[in-house]
Amino acid sequence: MKLHAAGTLIIIVSLSGIVLASVCYILFLANLWWVNAIFFTLMLVIGGLIVRFFRVPYRIVNVVENGVLSPADGTILSVGPAFEYEYFKDERIKISIFMSINNVHVNSYPISGVVECSTYHPGKYVLAKLPKSSVDNEHNTIVVAKDEEHKVLFRQIAGFVARRIVSYPEVGDHVEQGEEVGMIKFGSRVDVFLPLDAQVFVNVGDKVVSKKTVLAYF
């Protein structure tokens, strides 16, 4: 396992702040042993959680030629028909994946192909579980085409806590299933739009894993 480069500055600043707070505590506020124990335990937990958030576990991609892999770790929030307003402008099967603060937040390509769209949209930071977050919140829309008939749109959506989407794809890129797309910092959601004739293999409440779980087959 390694740490994501996008977290380097946050980790350095956060750990520096924790060290400074600890030094000030020792110099001016150190008191009863049990109070000290609580304080330093809290500092360790906060530091550990920040470092843990940017973890990038090593995974072997579950390559499925005719399948669509989950682009994110998380829980299936909804599955069903929905109108895709931005790129396809028609009815699609929409699968929403909610990423809690405990999930790995690195995203990956659900299929291999060519990037046809990569569009960033600034926005608000309402709760990622709310349907309107896919329109109102900061988000990044990516479309990958396996061929003319098999295309997948997925949308990285910032949540209530998230304040930054990191996304690498550019139009024309040739990408591989399971290759890293980027990440969303601190709690978020990913929506996946599939053709109406896709065979979906997940249900609401299912836990999914990026690079591993098959969401559907074309």
Secondary structure, 3 states (H helix, E strand, C coil): CEECHHHHHHHHHHHHHHHHHHHHHHHHHCCCHHHHHHHHHHHHHHHHHHHHHCEECCCCCCCCCCEEECCCCEEEEEEEEEEECCCCCEEEEEEEEEECCCCCCEEECCCCEEEEEEEEECCECCCCCCCCHHHHECEEEEEEECCCCCEEEEEEEECCCCCCEEECCCCCCEECCCCEEEEECCCEEEEEEECCCCEECCCCCCEECCCCCEEEEC
